[in-house]
Amino acid sequence: MHLPHTLEKYLALFDDAAPDERVGEASAFYLWSPTAADRIAELQPQARIIAILREPVSFLRSLHLLFLRWGVESEKDLRKAISLDPSRRDGKNLPARSHRPQLLQYADHVRYVDQLRRFHARLPPEQILVLIYDDFRSDNDATVKQVLRFLDVDDQSPVEPLETNVTTRTQRSHRARYLLMSLRGRGQVARSARRTIRRLTTRRVRRGALRAFQRHVVSASAPPADEAVMSELRQRFKPEVVALSEYLGRDLVRLWGYEQLD
């Protein structure tokens, strides 16, 4: 999928919407972005914002695995990757193919209060719904109905749940990933390689081989979380959880198990 790079192409994504339909889209990076709140408010001041917040360290682990899978992160150790924030802010220790190095400032992704304040400063509170991921997981039906009511649509319409997890696998080989990407490219070398492969194989064989290559060579099952590292990071980010609890008026310190930390 090619992401739109102009406003006209972005708005064209919604061309098929009927006049009486609500339309929208989502990105995990709108909250993180220092400019998204301003640009959304300028383009559509009636926009409704839904933010789903996850326990910070679990979120950072998933984000790290996602970046590894995308090939924009090369440091496989979560603790080390997060410790590189200061040097990477100065342009050092960056992966060779990191096109947006600011995304690798891990701590910035869980400064939830600062993120929410940006949106609350530009949009009225009734246009912003903040959800906690644990509520979404524990009572999906009730949370979905809450979202539908927030959007002023029928909350009695059946919604079929879909279980997904994009971070259960991570990158095994960056070189293999870039080889696979090069075969899918538009250059003369890629076209020549594809023509040769097509002459030597059937479509069914090619598809099966690409899937196997992707699954067994390019990617691998994500390793289990290192609980010592997770505990260490929770200690570091506990002030963010305390601040968020005060901002939302909800005891997330207890919900996320941070009260056990010294």
C-alpha positions in Angstrom: 0.0 0.0 0.0 1.3 3.4 -1.0 0.6 6.2 1.6 -0.7 9.5 0.2 1.8 12.3 0.1 -0.5 15.1 -0.7 -3.7 16.5 0.8 -5.6 15.8 -2.4 -4.5 12.1 -2.4 -5.3 11.8 1.3 -8.8 13.2 0.9 -9.3 10.9 -2.1 -9.2 7.9 0.3 -12.7 8.9 1.4 -14.2 9.5 -2.0 -16.5 6.4 -1.7 -18.1 7.6 1.6 -21.8 8.4 1.5 -23.0 11.7 2.9 -24.5 10.1 6.0 -21.5 8.0 6.8 -18.7 8.7 9.4 -15.3 8.3 7.9 -11.9 8.2 9.5 -8.5 6.4 9.7 -6.0 5.7 12.4 -2.3 5.8 13.1 -0.4 5.0 16.2 1.8 8.0 15.5 -0.7 10.8 15.5 -0.4 11.0 19.3 3.3 11.0 19.1 3.5 13.6 16.4 4.2 17.1 17.6 2.3 18.6 14.7 -0.6 16.3 14.1 -3.0 18.0 16.5 -2.5 21.4 14.9 -2.9 20.1 11.4 -6.0 18.0 12.2 -7.6 20.9 13.9 -6.8 23.3 11.0 -8.1 20.9 8.4 -11.2 19.6 10.2 -12.1 21.5 13.4 -15.0 19.1 13.9 -12.8 16.0 14.0 -13.4 13.5 16.7 -10.3 12.0 18.2 -10.1 8.5 19.8 -6.9 7.8 21.7 -6.2 4.3 23.1 -3.5 4.2 25.7 -1.5 1.1 26.6 0.7 0.4 29.6 3.9 2.3 28.6 6.6 -0.5 28.8 4.4 -3.1 27.1 3.7 -0.6 24.4 7.4 0.2 23.9 8.3 -3.5 23.6 5.6 -3.9 20.9 6.9 -0.7 19.2 10.5 -1.9 19.3 9.4 -5.3 17.7 7.5 -3.4 15.1 10.4 -1.2 14.2 12.6 -4.3 13.9 10.1 -5.9 11.7 9.9 -2.8 9.5 13.7 -2.8 9.3 14.0 0.8 10.7 15.6 -0.4 13.9 18.8 -2.5 14.1 19.4 -2.8 17.8 17.6 -6.0 18.9 18.0 -5.4 22.7 15.1 -3.3 24.0 17.1 -1.9 26.9 20.0 -0.8 24.6 17.6 0.6 22.0 15.9 2.9 24.5 19.2 3.9 26.1 20.3 5.2 22.6 17.6 7.9 22.7 20.1 10.7 23.7 22.8 9.9 21.2 20.2 9.3 18.4 18.7 12.7 19.1 22.2 14.1 18.2 22.2 12.0 15.0 24.5 9.2 16.3 24.0 5.4 16.4 21.2 5.5 13.9 20.4 2.5 11.7 21.6 2.8 8.1 18.1 2.8 6.7 16.3 4.9 9.3 14.4 7.4 7.1 12.7 9.0 10.1 15.1 8.8 13.0 12.9 10.9 15.3 10.6 7.8 15.5 13.4 6.1 17.4 13.1 8.4 20.3 11.3 5.7 22.3 10.6 7.7 25.5 8.8 10.4 23.5 6.2 7.8 22.5 4.9 7.3 26.0 4.7 10.9 27.2 1.0 10.5 27.2 0.1 13.6 29.1 2.0 15.9 26.8 0.4 14.2 23.8 -3.1 14.6 25.1 -2.5 18.2 26.0 -1.7 19.0 22.4 -5.1 17.8 21.3 -7.0 19.3 24.2 -5.4 22.6 23.4 -6.8 22.6 19.9 -10.1 20.7 20.2 -13.0 20.8 22.7 -13.0 18.0 25.3 -16.3 16.5 23.9 -14.5 15.8 20.7 -11.8 13.7 22.3 -12.3 10.2 23.7 -9.5 8.6 25.7 -9.6 4.9 26.2 -7.4 2.5 28.2 -6.3 -0.6 26.2 -7.0 -2.8 29.2 -10.7 -1.9 29.1 -10.8 -2.6 25.4 -9.3 -6.1 26.0 -11.4 -6.9 29.1 -14.8 -5.8 27.7 -14.5 -5.3 24.0 -18.2 -5.1 23.4 -18.8 -2.3 25.9 -15.8 -0.3 24.7 -16.9 -0.6 21.0 -20.4 0.6 22.0 -18.8 3.5 23.8 -16.9 4.4 20.7 -20.0 4.2 18.5 -21.9 6.5 20.9 -19.1 8.9 20.9 -19.3 9.0 17.1 -23.1 9.5 17.2 -23.8 6.3 15.3 -26.0 3.3 16.1 -24.4 1.4 19.0 -26.7 -1.6 18.5 -25.2 -2.5 15.1 -23.3 -5.9 15.4 -19.6 -5.6 15.2 -17.5 -8.7 14.5 -14.3 -8.7 16.5 -11.1 -9.5 14.8 -8.1 -10.7 16.8 -4.8 -9.3 15.4 -1.2 -8.9 16.7 1.3 -7.5 14.3 4.2 -7.8 16.8 4.3 -11.5 17.4 7.1 -11.8 14.8 10.2 -9.7 14.4 13.1 -9.3 11.9 15.5 -12.2 11.5 17.7 -10.9 8.7 17.8 -7.3 7.5 19.8 -8.3 4.5 17.1 -10.9 3.5 14.4 -8.3 4.0 16.1 -5.8 1.6 16.7 -8.6 -0.9 13.0 -9.3 -0.9 12.2 -5.6 -1.2 14.6 -5.3 -4.1 12.9 -8.1 -6.0 9.7 -6.2 -5.6 11.2 -2.9 -6.8 10.9 -1.1 -10.1 14.5 -0.9 -11.3 15.9 -2.7 -14.3 17.8 -5.3 -12.1 14.6 -6.2 -10.2 12.6 -6.5 -13.5 15.3 -8.7 -15.0 15.4 -10.9 -11.9 11.6 -11.3 -11.9 11.6 -12.3 -15.6 14.2 -15.0 -14.9 12.3 -16.3 -11.9 9.0 -16.4 -13.9 10.6 -18.4 -16.7 11.9 -21.0 -14.3 8.9 -21.4 -11.9 5.2 -21.5 -11.8 3.1 -18.8 -10.1 2.1 -21.2 -7.3 5.7 -22.2 -6.6 6.7 -18.5 -6.6 4.0 -17.5 -4.1 4.8 -20.4 -1.8 8.6 -19.7 -1.9 8.1 -16.0 -1.1 5.8 -16.8 1.8 8.3 -19.3 3.1 11.2 -16.9 2.6 9.4 -14.2 4.4 8.4 -16.4 7.3 11.5 -18.5 7.9 14.4 -16.3 6.6 13.3 -12.7 6.8 11.2 -12.9 10.0 11.2 -15.0 13.2 9.0 -15.4 16.2 9.4 -12.6 18.8 11.4 -13.6 21.8 9.7 -13.6 25.2 9.8 -10.4 27.3 12.8 -10.1 29.6 11.0 -9.4 32.9 14.1 -7.8 34.5 14.3 -5.3 31.7 10.5 -4.7 31.8 10.6 -4.0 35.5 13.6 -1.7 35.1 11.8 0.3 32.4 8.6 0.5 34.4 10.6 2.0 37.3 11.9 4.6 34.8 8.5 5.4 33.3 6.5 5.4 36.5 6.4 9.2 36.7 4.6 9.2 33.3 2.0 6.8 34.7 1.5 8.9 37.8 1.1 12.0 35.7 -1.4 10.3 33.4 -3.4 9.0 36.4 -3.7 12.6 37.7 -4.6 14.0 34.3 -7.3 11.5 33.6 -8.5 11.1 37.2 -8.1 7.4 37.1 -5.7 5.1 39.1 -3.6 3.7 36.3 -0.7 3.2 38.8 -2.7 0.4 40.4 -4.3 -0.9 37.1 -0.9 -1.3 35.5 0.8 -2.7 38.6 3.1 0.3 39.2 2.2 0.5 42.8 4.5 -2.4 43.5 7.6 -0.5 42.3 9.7 1.3 44.9 
